[in-house]
Amino acid sequence: MPNKKHHPWVLTVAILGLLGVAYWAHWANSRHGGQLVTPALSGAAVPGKPAGGMPLPVETVRAEAAELTLDATAVGSLRSNESVILRPETAGRIATINFRDGTAVGRGSVLVGLDAAMQGAEYDQAKASLGLAQMNVKRTRELFEKKFVSQQALDNAEAALKVQEAALALAEAKLEKTRLKAPFAGVVGIRNVSIGDYVKEGQELVNIEDIGTLKIDFRLPESYLGQLKTGQMLEVSTDALPGQTFAARLEAINPLVDTAGRAISCRAQLSNAEGRLRPGMFVRVRLIFETRGNVLMVPEQAIVPDMKSPFVYRVRAGKAERAPVVVVEVPVATESTTGEKPAGAAR
């Protein structure tokens, strides 16, 4: 036989529990600024709840139309438009240095001169030999016209002339390699040698950078491949110059997708006429694909995924109704350290 003495205590505990649930619902509703709505899932009852059950507290937000920019952001590095390290092709002792560190130089300027005494002597010798060969050909041709020498003698003289011409070209090339010239206009770096140093073939002397125009190398996920086109404009910013943005243009898209990270390598170009940027700097890149107006913006949490079509709950006459939406994907930053997620855009 059950003990009837415990029935009053059980009833008291149940009443207190119901009062606690009611207080919690009232407190949650007032705290989140929500309103009591009755779910009406297109006339269907909430799973596990009978149709027409008690109203549930929900949090609502007003969907507002705004301009939406579809873009992609990434991080990249600046590179010189042209960059080279000056290296000698022949060994020798440095005789002259014709530049100051960190200054601009013109294309074809002789930057470093090696001791060219031996190469100069070889050039003078080859030049003299060429002159002798030219006179020999002239005399032999005159004698051949008078039938005093054979055709073979004339051929030998002309062949000797060609040999001396080649010898002079070789001596001139050796002499030219003792003068190291700037291959393009740019800014020289900091040299590592001094006058009197003996340098070997291929030894690094100084770097030259063309920084009037800079290149930007960055990577984007392969999902953007269909939206990328050369000529698109970019916005570039850097932590070194806060609050400033620079305009750039997409110049090249690598046809090969990186299989390791499934990423596309891209290269853009920007003007650096004022010289505020430097190669090697870290930059942030924003590539704008499209700008759409009158797009309804809702929090990402409000969008409910569905097999047929995603939807949101719309409050109408105090009831929550399903409203299908078309979700526009808002690209997120690649290689970002913020970890923030953007809001969804619905139409």
HUBEL-V803040 format. One line per field, one symbol per residue. ss: DSSP state (A for helix, B for strand, O for the rest). phi: phi as a letter, one per 30 degrees, with the letter a starting at -180 (. if undefined). psi: psi as a letter, one per 20 degrees, with the letter a starting at -180 (. if undefined). A space follows every 10 residues. Layout:
# HUBEL-V803040
ss = ???
phi = ???
psi = ???
This chain:
# HUBEL-V803040
ss = OOOAAAAAAA AAAAAAAAAA AAAAAAAAAA AAOOBBBBBO BOOBOOOOOO OOOOOBBBOO OOOBBBBBBB BBBBBBBBBB BBBBBBBOOO OBBBBBBOOO OOOBBOOOOB BBBBOOAAAA AAAAAAAAAA AAAAAAAAAA AAAAAOOOOO AAAAAAAAAA AAAAAAAAAA AAAAAAOOBB BOOOOBBBOO OOOOOOOBBO OOOBBBBBBB BBBBBBBBBB BAAAAAAOOO OOBBBBBOAA AOOOBBBBBB BBBBBBBBOO OOBBBBBBBB BOOOOOOOOO OBBBBBBBBB BBBBBBBBOA AAOBOOOOOO BBBBBBOOBB BBBBOOBBOO OOOOOOOOOO OOOBBBO
phi = .ddddddedd dddddddddd dddddddddd dcidbdbceb dhicddeibd didddcdbcc bddbdadccd bbbacabdbd dbbacdbdcb dlcdcbbcac eicdbcdidd cbccdcdddd dddddddddd dddddddddd dddddcicbd dddddddddd dddddddddd ddddddddcd cddadacddc dcbbdjdccc diddcacbbc cdbccbcbbb edddedcdbd jddbccbbdd bdicbbdbbd cabddcdddd chbcdbbcbb dbddidcbdj ddbccbccca bcchcdcbdd dddcdaddad bbccdbhibc cdbdbcccdc dcddhdcdid cdddcbb
psi = pqoihighgg hgggghgghg ggggggghgh gjkaqoqopm mliqqppiqq qkaqqqpqpq qppqprppoo rpqrqaqqqq gppqpppqiq qrpphqokrq pjrqqrpipo gppqokgghh ghghghgghg gghghghggh hghhhjkhrr hhggghghhh ghghghhghg hhgghhiioo qpirpbpqbp qjrrpiqpqr pjppgqqppo jhpqqpprqq qiijgiippq iqqqppqqhh mqipqqprpp hqppippohg jlqppqprpq plhikhqqqi qpqppoopgq pqrlpppqqh iippqqhgpq rrppppkjqp qpoqropppo qrpqkqjhjq prqqpq.
